[in-house]
Amino acid sequence: MFVSILGLVGDPATTAETLTQIKTVARENPLPVAAFGAFVAGVVIGRLSAR
């Protein structure tokens, strides 16, 4: 068994379907996905630099 990105235990087919859905959403909505990615990167960099 594998653990999907959403934290749910599932089989590899379910994980592949989840990744496909994420890629589809990213292609359809590039700006919100890029903004979310920049936010996550900022949080990670901020947490690392605070140490």
Beta strands, then each sheet from edge to edge (+ up, - down):
strand 1: 2-3
strand 2: 9-10
sheet 1: 1+ 2-
end
